Amino acid sequence: MSAVAWTDIQGRSVYAKLYKDKYAGVEYDVNNESEDDTNHINTAVLDWLTEGQDSLRCEYNLLLSFQDLTEGWTVPTFEKINKTLRGVLKEYIRGRGLYLPSNLRKDQ
């Protein structure tokens, strides 16, 4: 998928379903876990995708940005991301020039 296709992440059904205004622009703190983590994590990922949709962020800069977003995250943190949203995230990352194997396992 080309970067051009990312000009409307907010128009995707996954955005409308998962985005929570309560967490808009609020960085997820992995050290302050709560019952509402899933909503907060999904919104943080959607904010990151929205921010990046019009930028030239790709390859190494994309990796740095993603590492900044996910600093301190563990496998259980990533597992809280909605499954459909994880697919969108992988598609975005691959489309921006970072290789991800299609058969990633939980421990990778």
KENU-633451 format. One record per residue (C-alpha): x, y, z; residue number from 1. Coordinates in nm, 4 decimals, always signed. Each point is the difference from the previous one (the first is absolute). Last residue first. Layout:
! residues N
+----------+----------+----------+-----+
|       xx |       yy |       zz | num |
+----------+----------+----------+-----+
|        X |        Y |        Z | NUM |
...
+----------+----------+----------+-----+
//
This chain:
! residues 108
+----------+----------+----------+-----+
|       xx |       yy |       zz | num |
+----------+----------+----------+-----+
|  +0.8961 |  -1.1579 |  +1.7938 | 108 |
|  -0.1355 |  -0.2024 |  +0.2949 | 107 |
|  -0.3647 |  +0.0308 |  -0.1023 | 106 |
|  +0.0713 |  -0.1427 |  -0.3451 | 105 |
|  +0.0529 |  +0.1918 |  -0.3208 | 104 |
|  -0.0925 |  -0.1926 |  -0.3147 | 103 |
|  -0.0209 |  +0.2870 |  -0.2503 | 102 |
|  +0.3558 |  +0.1054 |  +0.0770 | 101 |
|  +0.0239 |  +0.3735 |  +0.0594 | 100 |
|  +0.2116 |  +0.2104 |  -0.2301 |  99 |
|  -0.0094 |  +0.3743 |  +0.0512 |  98 |
|  -0.0558 |  +0.2143 |  -0.3085 |  97 |
|  -0.3047 |  +0.2139 |  +0.0687 |  96 |
|  -0.2474 |  -0.2501 |  -0.1414 |  95 |
|  +0.1364 |  -0.2651 |  +0.2368 |  94 |
|  -0.0622 |  +0.2266 |  +0.2994 |  93 |
|  -0.3497 |  +0.0937 |  -0.1178 |  92 |
|  -0.0996 |  -0.3590 |  -0.0735 |  91 |
|  +0.1332 |  -0.1113 |  +0.3385 |  90 |
|  -0.2012 |  +0.2744 |  +0.1724 |  89 |
|  -0.3155 |  -0.0872 |  -0.1939 |  88 |
|  +0.0421 |  -0.3644 |  +0.1006 |  87 |
|  +0.0547 |  +0.0969 |  +0.3635 |  86 |
|  -0.3152 |  +0.2140 |  -0.0273 |  85 |
|  -0.1993 |  -0.3049 |  -0.1062 |  84 |
|  +0.1326 |  -0.1962 |  +0.2991 |  83 |
|  -0.0736 |  +0.2796 |  +0.2493 |  82 |
|  +0.3150 |  +0.0948 |  +0.1869 |  81 |
|  +0.0027 |  -0.1721 |  +0.3403 |  80 |
|  +0.2450 |  -0.2604 |  -0.1321 |  79 |
|  +0.2563 |  +0.2767 |  -0.0444 |  78 |
|  -0.0102 |  +0.0718 |  +0.3734 |  77 |
|  +0.0216 |  -0.3728 |  +0.0817 |  76 |
|  +0.3161 |  -0.0199 |  -0.2167 |  75 |
|  +0.1516 |  +0.2878 |  +0.1959 |  74 |
|  -0.0017 |  +0.3747 |  -0.0585 |  73 |
|  +0.2801 |  +0.2005 |  +0.1617 |  72 |
|  +0.0416 |  +0.2334 |  -0.2963 |  71 |
|  -0.2832 |  -0.0645 |  -0.2447 |  70 |
|  -0.0578 |  +0.3507 |  -0.1367 |  69 |
|  +0.3709 |  +0.0884 |  -0.0002 |  68 |
|  +0.0866 |  -0.3279 |  -0.1705 |  67 |
|  -0.2622 |  +0.0769 |  -0.2643 |  66 |
|  +0.1507 |  +0.3443 |  -0.0615 |  65 |
|  +0.3504 |  -0.1421 |  -0.0265 |  64 |
|  -0.1175 |  -0.2717 |  -0.2411 |  63 |
|  -0.1876 |  +0.2542 |  -0.2119 |  62 |
|  +0.3105 |  +0.2165 |  -0.0179 |  61 |
|  +0.2012 |  -0.3044 |  -0.1147 |  60 |
|  -0.2462 |  -0.1034 |  -0.2742 |  59 |
|  -0.2723 |  +0.2589 |  -0.0400 |  58 |
|  -0.1350 |  +0.3242 |  +0.1448 |  57 |
|  -0.0824 |  +0.2261 |  -0.2916 |  56 |
|  -0.3008 |  +0.1249 |  +0.1875 |  55 |
|  -0.3637 |  +0.0021 |  -0.1037 |  54 |
|  -0.1010 |  -0.3301 |  +0.1589 |  53 |
|  +0.2487 |  +0.0242 |  +0.2841 |  52 |
|  -0.2074 |  +0.1961 |  +0.2474 |  51 |
|  -0.3064 |  -0.2114 |  -0.0751 |  50 |
|  +0.1973 |  -0.3231 |  +0.0452 |  49 |
|  +0.1407 |  +0.1200 |  +0.3322 |  48 |
|  -0.3439 |  +0.1160 |  +0.1190 |  47 |
|  -0.1422 |  -0.3407 |  -0.1009 |  46 |
|  +0.2732 |  -0.1762 |  +0.1998 |  45 |
|  -0.0679 |  +0.2182 |  +0.3054 |  44 |
|  -0.3760 |  -0.0584 |  -0.0385 |  43 |
|  +0.0473 |  -0.3765 |  -0.0060 |  42 |
|  +0.2277 |  +0.0177 |  +0.3044 |  41 |
|  -0.2474 |  +0.2129 |  +0.1977 |  40 |
|  -0.2975 |  -0.2186 |  -0.0854 |  39 |
|  +0.1912 |  -0.3159 |  +0.0904 |  38 |
|  +0.1363 |  +0.1482 |  +0.3208 |  37 |
|  -0.3437 |  +0.0740 |  +0.1476 |  36 |
|  +0.0422 |  -0.2249 |  +0.3044 |  35 |
|  +0.3115 |  +0.1907 |  +0.0953 |  34 |
|  +0.3755 |  -0.0159 |  -0.0484 |  33 |
|  +0.2139 |  +0.2903 |  +0.1156 |  32 |
|  +0.3517 |  -0.1169 |  -0.0848 |  31 |
|  -0.0869 |  -0.0490 |  -0.3681 |  30 |
|  -0.0903 |  +0.3672 |  -0.0224 |  29 |
|  -0.1992 |  +0.0591 |  -0.3181 |  28 |
|  +0.0504 |  +0.3525 |  -0.1318 |  27 |
|  -0.3165 |  +0.2104 |  +0.0003 |  26 |
|  -0.0683 |  +0.1584 |  -0.3397 |  25 |
|  -0.3561 |  -0.1294 |  -0.0063 |  24 |
|  -0.0571 |  -0.2247 |  +0.3016 |  23 |
|  -0.3526 |  +0.1132 |  +0.0965 |  22 |
|  -0.0759 |  +0.0447 |  -0.3700 |  21 |
|  -0.0087 |  -0.3793 |  -0.0380 |  20 |
|  +0.0876 |  -0.1426 |  -0.3423 |  19 |
|  -0.0897 |  -0.3684 |  -0.0376 |  18 |
|  -0.3125 |  -0.0286 |  -0.2173 |  17 |
|  +0.0354 |  +0.3215 |  -0.1975 |  16 |
|  +0.3655 |  -0.0739 |  -0.0725 |  15 |
|  -0.0613 |  -0.3662 |  -0.0897 |  14 |
|  -0.2641 |  +0.1145 |  -0.2509 |  13 |
|  +0.2612 |  +0.1881 |  -0.2019 |  12 |
|  -0.0666 |  +0.3663 |  -0.0734 |  11 |
|  +0.2391 |  +0.1180 |  +0.2705 |  10 |
|  +0.2828 |  -0.1802 |  -0.1799 |   9 |
|  -0.0662 |  +0.2294 |  -0.2974 |   8 |
|  +0.3252 |  +0.1147 |  -0.1613 |   7 |
|  +0.1533 |  -0.3417 |  +0.0497 |   6 |
|  -0.0595 |  -0.1247 |  -0.3546 |   5 |
|  +0.2645 |  +0.2449 |  -0.1240 |   4 |
|  +0.2673 |  -0.1831 |  +0.2009 |   3 |
|  -0.0295 |  -0.2911 |  -0.2392 |   2 |
|  -0.1382 |  -0.3402 |  +0.0879 |   1 |
+----------+----------+----------+-----+
//
